[in-house]
């Protein structure tokens, strides 16, 4: 009798142990070891948008790092299923897959095949998920991330004529989608001109008298990141205009140093040169504006 | 000489960088250096080395829930280059005010608040409330300011209607304006943009998401514009005016996204409405050259300002995943831009005789833009990836074609019907198709090849169709874990249909005038000129990038680019252009608390263009018919301009945490630019022109910022900036308001700024 009671007790204990084990698997124990400490940024994630993943708490950890059973059991001897480094960085594909479990549409829709994906970049190269203040989403700081690799652009941002990118009033990501796109240069808008018109709607027209290259492609005359010449122009006037205009009389004439002489100052050289008269170079809606002077 | 001027500092800067590297590399721990000989094995994935050891800004408050900053700054002088965009354009004190706060502790709701530059005209802020993974509501504001050269002066008063002072003394040239100097007054060229916005992002269920945004932006201020009164080009008398800007733009979009297992769709409808409060800018003619109806004081000119317009668009973006190795991506859109602003009269000058009215009351036209991008990505075998793509852009400009018997430059009565001009629509369609394949090879190398064919069709242009073949070879290799390099070489050949140099002549002018014009003169541009963007072109472009990590914590990065465009069928106009660029960057993270980088670069754009002077002596009415101009067919009238724009940049920055309590950031930028125009003419020809002076600009900008963490939650920050910039642009150098006989300018000076800025602020942070 006593033996049966003992057997029953042992079986019940076994059930309880098994049950508690199963229960423990539902409650990740990440925070048992990763305690909040001033020198550990782990808990900072709980003050970010990722705090409530899968209900929050330790479940938020496993939402990105995986269940990580081995790591749970063996601690520092075994990495979590997905680690973003620096100690055990998982393969880029694994790290990115973790992010893309949620971020697979909208901005990130065309990540596959994008230039950054082809460069084997990881989301975590730019985004620090545990930081409440996300540098990649900061309009001023995010450009530093871009310029690390895009050093060619860095110089242009300091040229005499430029957009307010250095000041952070225009971010690289205002025009380009770093996660990829099907248009040229990963531009956000469907055409380059639409990208420009998203701020410069006054140039959108349509106009009665169009200047065809302006309607076709703003970059025929302007360099968006910066230029040696004012108004982001690709060349100085009047030479810039004369690349396409050689009509009889004044457009066909070379304008040199003579036009600067005090005895023969030239309206086609000084001041705004061609634009002293032809000011409506983006198009004119005035019925007398055929020559883009009205 | 010029090459040496530019290359010598570049070489010196490069040598400095290398020397610094040499010295510091010796001090680095040799045991920590990776073995350069160690060949990368294929189990180690390729990684972009540029990302390693980068001196990323380490925000000391990145892990705080909230940070508030309050202080005072002081700018030493009024300026417009240093403060062009940052709001520090006026001498005097400014308030420093920033606030960042977010709270995600509540699992049901979260808040984020961001305010910056509160004491400046560049202030911005955003407030977000959300329910995790379900809903996000955002609202905010963003103010911007752009200041331009404000050293100029004008005698005109008023805003939309600008008039001269009552005691104005007119004349046939600016030199005759006797009271000009007494009439000049300062004015600002400042543009302020204030935008408010709100948005919603709602996750409807596991598959559907709704997004919507609404914004309104008001731009107010002044730009500048040239404005002429004339009958023909020989008689034009111009003024520079400050141009009023009073724009309002409302934008709204509504998007719905579907996120399935294989199919992802993102549809968006958008509406943008642009409203300009000003339709016309009028000014009083200061000159007395024309008759009494046009001359001062009765003469008035009018410029059309940007018309009200609106654009409605729809866009569908998505992808379909066939399998793990094959997916189809697409992005298509349709947009309709319209405007129906009423036309003004041919002239604002009521005294001028206008017998034929404007043919229609308003523009009543539209531009429909359609785009389509499709890309099929697939990986047929493990190491081979491929893409096939197609791109379409179609701009359909739909407007009624009419004859406009326009008044030339508000300078005289309406001319005879023979001088009617016709508006023209300019449709544009571009289609590109191609493929891109890449194959992985040993040593983490990848060889890629892309081919694209682009066909561009234009209606009512000199060239109806261009076709371009583009071949691109790409190679990337990472032979060792600390070395990676990529090369890209492109050859493109664009072929244009027959260049119809008379097209715009026939499109613009009236049959009566065309018939009266001899055959040899039926063109506007010279027949030998080809507009470069639709001319035959052969392009070679190459880029090379090298990343080398010579030792732990070091990163050397070299980028080279060279492009050459040859417009091989063009005799006049742009015939050749070249672009060369070199960038060299060295980054060194001495320790986790000290890092720095140095970069230098050289950039050069060159263009060769030609022209043929055929003004035929005295300036003539372009609409009158003269005997054939012999100069038009005389190659001795040819001239060439070689333009060169180059820039040298050099910069360095250091981020140093001296101790747990002290942080220091130093940043320096140097930019030296030069624009040159060398002109040559034919020996013995009547046309002569000599080189224009070089235009130089030079910038030094030094920034230092120190933070002292007084307590866990209290810090002090000191900022200092020194900025110096000068230029000698001949377009404005010594050009006073009345220097040009027939252009009344602002008499502005070139920028020459020395600015000091200091700021002190207290930072309070909390967890």
Interface residues (C-beta under 8 A of the other chain):
Chain A: X41 X44 X46 X47 X48 X49 X51 X52 X53 X55 X56 X91 X92 X104 X105 X106 X109 X110 X112 X113 X118 X119 X120 X121 X125 X128 X130 X131 X132 X133 X135 X141 X144 X145 X148 X149 X151 X152 X154 X155 X156 X158 X159 X160 X164 X166 X167 X169 X181 X182 X183 X190 X191 X194 X197 X201 X202 X203 X204 X205 X206 X207 X208 X209 X210 X212 X213 X215 X216 X217 X220 X227 X228 X229 X230 X234 X235 X236 X239 X242 X243 X244 X245 X246 X247 X248 X249 X250 X252 X253 X254 X255 X256 X257 X258 X260 X262 X265 X266 X267 X269 X270 X271 X272 X273 X275 X276 X277 X278 X279 X280 X284 X285 X286 X287 X288 X289 X290 X293 X294
Chain B: X45 X46 X47 X48 X50 X51 X54 X56 X57 X59 X61 X62 X63 X64 X65 X67 X81 X84 X85 X86 X100 X102 X103 X104 X105 X107 X110 X122 X130 X132 X133 X144 X146 X209 X211 X224 X225 X226 X227 X228 X230 X233 X234 X236 X238 X240 X247 X249 X257 X259 X264 X266 X272 X274 X276 X302 X303 X304 X306 X307 X309 X311 X315 X317 X318 X319 X327 X329 X330 X331 X333 X335 X337 X338 X339 X341 X343 X344 X345 X346 X347 X358 X363 X365 X366 X367 X369 X371 X373 X374 X375 X377 X387 X389 X391 X393 X395 X397 X399 X404 X406 X407 X408 X409 X410 X421 X423 X426 X428 X438 X458 X461 X508 X521 X524 X525 X526 X529 X531 X532 X533 X557 X559 X561 X572 X573 X574 X581 X583 X585 X599 X601 X603 X605 X607 X609 X611 X612 X613 X614 X615 X616 X619 X620 X622 X629 X632 X639 X641 X643 X645 X646 X647 X649 X651 X669 X671 X673 X674 X675 X677 X679 X681 X687 X688 X689 X690 X691 X692 X693 X695 X697 X699 X701 X725 X727 X729 X730 X731 X732 X735 X739 X740 X741 X742 X743 X745 X767
